[in-house]
Amino acid sequence: MPEITSIIERAGVEALSVEDQTTLKAAIDTLALLTQELESKNTSINRLRQMLFGNSSEKTSKVLNDESSTSKPNDKDKDKTKSSPKKPGHGRNGTAAYTGADKIKVPHPELTGGEQCSFCKKGKMNPVAKPTQLIRITAMPPIGASIYECDKYRCSTCGEISTAPAPEGVGNSKYDASVTSMIGLLKYGTGLPFYRIEKLQQGFGIPLPSSTQWDLVKAGAKSLSPIFEELINQAAQGEVLYNDDTTMKILKMTQEQRAAAAADNAKEDRTGTFTSGIVSTQDENKIALFFTGVKHAGENLSDVLARRSEALEPPIQMSDALSRNVTGEFETILANCNAHSRRKYVEVASQFPEECRFVLETLSDVYGIDEIARSRKLSDHERLKYHQEKSGPMMSKLEKWLVEQIEGHKVEPNSGLGEAILYMQKHWEKLTLFLRVAGAPLDNNICERALKKAILNRKNAMFYRTLKGARVGDLYMSFIHTCELNGINPFDYFKSLLKNADEAAENPEKWMPWEYLHTLEKIQIRSSEDKIN
């Protein structure tokens, strides 16, 4: 490779332009990467394909290419019936799924109740408690508009003009709070860039320039900032915190901004930027937070934990084993992700099928036990006891197997399987925390799924223009994914916050996603009482 590079440099000065040299250099770098991977001890064509395109599936039966590994512990559990019902989400959606639909009462054209039955001529027709429900789905623009044509009259003598007043409730603002809510949901919830929303609206005959969209979400973010700060405060009090990060691009990040971030927390100058995802769980509530900048996930978690009450015990922290995910400033009970450890066996399963079968099936059984505990709605302590009883013997057997493979020289430590085994042994205590600490999760999948929100925006919009734009995106994504985790309609939530921005800023704790409906109900009751008085 050095010889090829030197040849290009000598030839490039005379024969190639700067652009051609850059293109050729990129091609040589690609060739170098592929050569390095092909010369690696554990690389096959299958592994190379996985590296380039990812795994199509990581299910045990798919990885091992057979159906013998599909049995789960819930099939073996005596308390579990053989014909278990399908999980919710299969089949057609019933009327209960359409929570955002308008409900229209349709009275019977002839009957009101108490009339004589026209069939038997004996009984009386009584209303049935549950009416017949018909679902009719229509389409409309994401953002609509209304033009109010107010009549005007001019005096023929003095020229005085009188204009009809606008209808009640129209307001003075051109853009309703629902517009900002919809733009935020489309952009940061579904990954639609501003220019695509602009093009979509043009097709409906309701123009909405991308610059206007940005002005609206920026102003909305300013109104939502106090509630976002309270969301961070409550996340800091969580019992379990998950964290991870993914790369993100910011086009215009000044040296001053980088220096300030480095002086604040980072220990070295960094050229890369990242989006960190943090998911905090406490009781039944879940909070998702996103932070974009030069800091890694561990450093952003430190900033969140700085708001934690000193009276609380250290939380459980779940992440993969990368050092940048760990916070060194605050005490946590660290757990590592079994899904990351398992993935290392998935990558080499084609080369070591029998060895990987034992590990993958053991972990599959453990996950099945956790699913049973979840379906039975066991408490954290009941779940711990259940795992110790069911999963403990299996994990002990797996631990002995790991030792035998290395100490018995059955596996080459430098092979792909050897590296997977050594990784699991190195982090065994953190991988098996769920057998010792109540509430400790098995993996970091909830945070991985949260980061898909940021990845979706990265795939569609490719970058943030400025650090300020990144912070606006973090705020909206945090609210949207928190609502999704708690089964709350994010559009209605945004609309309610923006319409009551002043009151929400004064008492942000009353406007959390799981509290705002109660707060709105109290406001409506108070408003009705004021009208009566």
Secondary structure as UniProt FT lines:
FT   HELIX           2..15
FT   HELIX           18..39
FT   TURN            41..42
FT   HELIX           45..53
FT   HELIX           60..63
FT   TURN            64..65
FT   TURN            68..69
FT   HELIX           73..76
FT   TURN            78..79
FT   TURN            88..89
FT   HELIX           95..97
FT   TURN            99..100
FT   TURN            118..120
FT   STRAND          152..154
FT   TURN            156..158
FT   STRAND          161..163
FT   TURN            168..169
FT   HELIX           177..184
FT   HELIX           185..189
FT   HELIX           194..203
FT   TURN            204..205
FT   HELIX           210..236
FT   STRAND          240..247
FT   STRAND          250..252
FT   HELIX           255..264
FT   STRAND          274..282
FT   TURN            283..284
FT   STRAND          285..293
FT   HELIX           297..305
FT   TURN            306..307
FT   TURN            310..311
FT   STRAND          316..319
FT   HELIX           323..325
FT   STRAND          333..336
FT   HELIX           338..347
FT   TURN            348..351
FT   HELIX           353..375
FT   TURN            376..377
FT   HELIX           380..407
FT   TURN            408..409
FT   TURN            413..414
FT   HELIX           416..426
FT   HELIX           428..431
FT   HELIX           433..435
FT   TURN            438..439
FT   HELIX           445..461
FT   STRAND          464..466
FT   HELIX           467..485
FT   TURN            486..487
FT   HELIX           490..499
FT   HELIX           501..506
FT   HELIX           508..511
FT   TURN            513..515
FT   HELIX           516..532
//
